[in-house]
Every structure is written in structure tokens, then in C-alpha cells.
Amino acid sequence: MMPPITRRHKRNNPEYCEPAMTKYRQNLKTITILLATTVLFAGCASVNLESYIAKTAGEALEVAASETNRQSAQAYLLRAADRFQGQNEHRAARKLLQSKQFSPTTEATENQRLLLAMASATALEDGDWAKSIVSGIEPDHFLNYERNLINRAARLQEQTYRLAGDNLAAAITLILLSGADTEANTQSIHDDIWKNLKQTSDTQLADRKGRAIGYEAQGWLELAGILRQPGINLDEQGRMIRNWQNNWPDHPAAGALPAELQLIASLAESQPERITLALPLSGPLSSAGAAIRDGFFAAYYEDDSAERGKISIRVVDTSDQNFRSLYDELTKEEQDLIVGPLEKESLAALGDMSTLPVPVLGLNYLPREVTAPDGLYQFGLSAEDEARQIANRLDAEGIDQILVLIPTGNWGDRLETALLDQLAENGGIALDIERYFREDNLRAVTADLLGITVSRDRAIDVERTAGIDVEFEPRRRQDADGIVMVAEPTVARQFKPLFAFYFGGDLPVYSPSMVYEGNPDPSRDRDLNGVTFTDTPWVLEKKNRFRDIVKEAMPDVRGQLGRLFAMGADAWNLSKRLPLLRQVDGATIDGQTGVLTMTPQGSIHREQLWARFSEGTPEQLPSLEPEETESDAPAMESASNPN
């Protein structure tokens, strides 16, 4: 047995000379580095901070920490942070600007630090840092800077307040700027003031309005307040804006209204007067065309703001007509707006035009790959809208792994694409998608969806392999959180009990509006108990004055035809407000088919309501949003009461 190797053996044994030499070199290298570092920082008083350029934030902090003059060190850190910002290295600048080396400091130095901090906080979109910054200042803080810096300081301060979630303070900052900087772009400032006031909650606005904060601010808050009154339509908003201008003639905004309010005030004067309603009134789509026509005229006659002496509405049957030729004829007749067509192929006839001489509010949608020409607006009861809303509801309720049932066909293809795209955006996934025909064996479809077939096949394989009978108890797949069921009522009433039969009765089920016929039928719809679905305000809203008036006069307007009637009513309301939705960011209309918004390409989307079947009857569900939401009242009006 060899004796243990001791330190003495290593020294005397040639085999250990090389490791010993290596260790000696490493020690020597370490001593050299420490000596160099000691010399550098022992002599830091000789480092010229005016010219020394640190390569990293850490190096800059070390150099500053070795400086005995605190003000010189802080001035150096400010210059270094400014240089990092110039190189778009805002994280490095943040490390310097959050350093404890700035405590304590002079007022002038602190103001410089705050200005740089606001620049990096907004560049990094660091909300927590923004909240920390604004917690120590007031909206008039930017006035502490020299005149040539006031505009930049105010703009950075406004952005920081917005990032911190205090839009009211952001608005007040800009109100003060408009009075302090006479050379600033007044229109731009007023537009931004209004954007911030729109995003201020009613509670904050009312609380601040009661304080004496100056003539200009009081005027702005009153303007924001009057336009938030519930139930006012666009024409009333226009009158209120003009009345406010008369009551505040010396206010800066009276002569330079925010662009959005200028548009609202002028809309009544620019509404289309010659309208053609182009719909299929014969053939297979005649019922749909007639329902839309009736809804359009019902909303028109219930709209007290409509100047019927000026407005001319012509109805044209598009059945068996070449719509492109019809459009060319209508263009020669100098129409202001064409509402229609309903047929997808007729709308596609306009797809190869770059610009439409007469604007068209199409009642369908072009294929996704087709670019809409200028002047074409697209509106309809889009299945894709409902699919996206289902995906968002799932996300809001924490359901991210789902099973999906969708009918076979082009319509189902579009819905599937929209659902999967929105699921992916929200971080969800469809574990399995079963496409079916209504004539299929729905038991087999359900068994496949829930994994019962796989479970049974596995047991059969074991029996064949082992040659013995296996006691088998089927189990559904355990990785799913919910089911999306796209099915008409007669099919859905079969699917829902089958989920329970195949051990999936505990999974929540979500559906589009097609699952409900639109008329209460508790005896038949008990099989749908627990199904959550989205539908239009026309169907689900408990109180709807316009619907009640219509149903009293036209009791047959129900079911799917009722939804199309509501679509026609919204088409009238949209006909007057297309410029608002196109030109005003975030503008919405509270319509009969949902909350209406428009994409930059002119495609109108709808946000519907939600309900759940209980005892065979839909019960409307509350919104998942917090009660205190951002207010966009001046760009939103209710179409439940077209008056």
C-alpha cells in the first residue's frame, strides 16, 4: 500500500513541479491584478472625471464612488447616464440614475437626475420606476427647468405620468404647458390633453373637478364631464361642444378644439343625404335582406336627429344583378353612400378597385388576403369576431388547454383560423379539434374528442397482446380545461349530454351565438344548461328600449332574423358615423349587435355580451372587466336608444 502523499513529498517529487509552478503563476497573476486595481483607485483623485469614459455602468459607479467630492461624482454620473442614453443603453442609464450615490443631493442636481430618469423610464416602459419618479413631484414640476428645456421636460413628465397610470396628472401637466410655452404646437397639446382626459376615470375626474386649479383646467374638466353624461347620442354631443365653446369663449380650447371634438361637432353637418340600400330582396337570401332593410328603416324612423326632409333612401334589389355594374350606375347618380351588398361574391366584385368614388358600407367581409379599396367599409355578423371573443373569455377565466368541435366547411375553416390565432396570441392551445357533419355519429365524434376511443383501443391492444380479457373502465383525457362547442341548437342539445356520458361533464363549455335560437325555450334548452355563449345586445340585453318598441310593432322579429334586424339598425347608425370610427383612435359605438369599432382598413368588429344557460334559459353574465374602466364617452354612444 502506497503511503499518503504529503506536502513534503510534493515539494521533493519532480512529478509535482509543474502543478506547483502553475499555482505560483496564478497567484502572481492575481497579485498583479489586485495591485493594478489598488493603484488605479488609490490614485482616483488623479482621474479626470470630465474626460474619463466608463465602458459599463458598474465601472462608472466605481469611479464615482472613489471621488471624495460628492457633487463632482454626481455630475459625472449624470454625464455618464446621458451618454448611455445617447447610445440607447437605457438599462445602463437606469442603473446609474437609481444609484444611492444621489442621496443626498442638491435641488439642481436632482432636477437633472429626474429629467434623465423620465427619459429612460419611458424608453424602457418601466411602470414601477415611473410611479416612483412621479410620487415625488407635482404636475407643475417641469416649470423648474430653464425656458429652453420646459417643453421637453413637460412632455417627458406627461409620458411618465401616463406610464404610471395617472392620466389626470398627465393632462394637467399639458394644460400648464399650454399656458407656459406660447411657441408650442397648440393643436398637438390640446389633442394630447383630450386623450388623457378620456382615459381618466369618472371618479378621478369628479374629485379633481371640485378643486380650484385654475381657469384653464376647470374648463377642460367641465368639457370632459358634460360629454360623459349617459344616454347622449352623437348629435347631442355636438350641441354640447358648441354650447361649451359659447360658455368658455376665452378658453384656449374654445378656439382650438381637440381634433376628435372638432370631428364630432361637424358630423351632423356632413352626414350622407343620398343613400342607396342595396340588398337581396328575392331569391334564397330574401328573408335576410328584408330583415336588414326593416332594421335599417326602423332605426332611421326612431332617430330624432335624422333630418328627413334632406335625407333620401333608395332601396335596390341586388338579386341576380352584377353588382359591379350596379355600383357604376349608382356612382353616376351621385349617391353619398351605398349600404350593401350582403352577398359575399357581390362584395368581392369591388375588391379589384383601388378607390371607390362613392363610399360603400358592405354588409359582409372580403377574404383576408384581399386588400380593401379606399372607401369600402365592411360590417356583418362575423363568426370570426365571436371566435376571438371566445378565446379572450377563455384566457380571462384561466382556461388555456381546450378541446374544440367545429362543423366541416368553409365557414368552419374561417372560425377555426380566428379561434386558433387568438388562442395562440393569448398563450392558449387547442389540444384536439374535431370537425364534423351534422349527419355524423355524434357519439363517436364526442368519444374521439374526449379520448375515450384512444382509451378503448389501448385496452383492446392489451387484450390482443396478452391473450386475456382485460377489465376495462374508459377514461377521458385529463389534460383539457374546457370545450369550445360550435354547433346549432339541435346538434348542441345532443353534444352537451354526451360530454357527461363520456366523463367530460365537469369541463366548462363555450359556444358562439349560433347555439341559441334567440327565443326562450326552457323545455328544449335544458340540455344546454351550463353552456356559456356570446350573443348580441339585441338578444341578451335585459333593458333595450329600441328592441321593445320594435317587438311591440313587429312581434315576428325574432331568432336569427332578429339578429339581422339588429344588424340593419346598426347599419343606419354606422352610416352617419363612419368618419368618426375611421379618424378617431379608440372610437366606439354601442350598437344593437355589440360595441362597434373599426380597424384602420375599414373593417368593423363587434364585441358582444355573454350569457350562460340555467334551467334552460340564458342568464346574462357580468363583464369580466373591472367596474372602474377607462372612459371613452365622447367617442361612444348608445344605439339602444337611437334618439
Stockholm file with secondary structure:
# STOCKHOLM 1.0

chainA/1-643         MMPPITRRHKRNNPEYCEPAMTKYRQNLKTITILLATTVLFAGCASVNLESYIAKTAGEALEVAASETNRQSAQAYLLRAADRFQGQNEHRAARKLLQSKQFSPTTEATENQRLLLAMASATALEDGDWAKSIVSGIEPDHFLNYERNLINRAARLQEQTYRLAGDNLAAAITLILLSGADTEANTQSIHDDIWKNLKQTSDTQLADRKGRAIGYEAQGWLELAGILRQPGINLDEQGRMIRNWQNNWPDHPAAGALPAELQLIASLAESQPERITLALPLSGPLSSAGAAIRDGFFAAYYEDDSAERGKISIRVVDTSDQNFRSLYDELTKEEQDLIVGPLEKESLAALGDMSTLPVPVLGLNYLPREVTAPDGLYQFGLSAEDEARQIANRLDAEGIDQILVLIPTGNWGDRLETALLDQLAENGGIALDIERYFREDNLRAVTADLLGITVSRDRAIDVERTAGIDVEFEPRRRQDADGIVMVAEPTVARQFKPLFAFYFGGDLPVYSPSMVYEGNPDPSRDRDLNGVTFTDTPWVLEKKNRFRDIVKEAMPDVRGQLGRLFAMGADAWNLSKRLPLLRQVDGATIDGQTGVLTMTPQGSIHREQLWARFSEGTPEQLPSLEPEETESDAPAMESASNPN
#=GR chainA/1-643 SS CCCCCCHHHHHHCGGGHHHHHHHHHHHHHHHHHHHHHHHHHHTGGGSCTTTCCCSSHHHHHHHHHTCSCHHHHHHHHHHHHHHHHHTTCHHHHHHHHTCGGGSSCCHHHHHHHHHHHHHHHHHHTCHHHHHHHHTTCCGGGGGGSCGGGHHHHHHHHHHHHHHTTCHHHHHHHHHHHHHHCTTSCHHHHHHHHHHHHHTSCHHHHHHHHTSCCCHHHHHHHHHHHHTTCTTCCHHHHHHHHHHHHHHCTTSHHHHSCCHHHHHHHHHTTSCCSEEEEEECCSSTTHHHHHHHHHHHHHHHHHCTTCCTTTCEEEEEECTTSCHHHHHHHHHHTTCSEEECCCSHHHHHTTTTCSEEEEEEEESSCCCTTSCCCEEEEECCCCHHHHHHHHHHHHHHTTCCEEEEEEESSHHHHHHHHHHHHHHHHHTCEEEEEEEECTTSCHHHHHHHHHTHHHHHHHHHHHHHHHTSCCCCCCCCCSSCCEEEECCCHHHHHHHHHHHHHTTCTTSCEEECGGGSCSSCCHHHHGGGTTEEEEECHHHHCSCCHHHHHHHHHCTTCCHHHHHHHHHHHHHHHHHTTHHHHHHSTTCCEECSSSEEEECTTSBEEEECEEEEEETTEEEECCCSSCSSCCCCGGGCCBSSSCC
#=GC SS_cons         CCCCCCHHHHHHCGGGHHHHHHHHHHHHHHHHHHHHHHHHHHTGGGSCTTTCCCSSHHHHHHHHHTCSCHHHHHHHHHHHHHHHHHTTCHHHHHHHHTCGGGSSCCHHHHHHHHHHHHHHHHHHTCHHHHHHHHTTCCGGGGGGSCGGGHHHHHHHHHHHHHHTTCHHHHHHHHHHHHHHCTTSCHHHHHHHHHHHHHTSCHHHHHHHHTSCCCHHHHHHHHHHHHTTCTTCCHHHHHHHHHHHHHHCTTSHHHHSCCHHHHHHHHHTTSCCSEEEEEECCSSTTHHHHHHHHHHHHHHHHHCTTCCTTTCEEEEEECTTSCHHHHHHHHHHTTCSEEECCCSHHHHHTTTTCSEEEEEEEESSCCCTTSCCCEEEEECCCCHHHHHHHHHHHHHHTTCCEEEEEEESSHHHHHHHHHHHHHHHHHTCEEEEEEEECTTSCHHHHHHHHHTHHHHHHHHHHHHHHHTSCCCCCCCCCSSCCEEEECCCHHHHHHHHHHHHHTTCTTSCEEECGGGSCSSCCHHHHGGGTTEEEEECHHHHCSCCHHHHHHHHHCTTCCHHHHHHHHHHHHHHHHHTTHHHHHHSTTCCEECSSSEEEECTTSBEEEECEEEEEETTEEEECCCSSCSSCCCCGGGCCBSSSCC
//
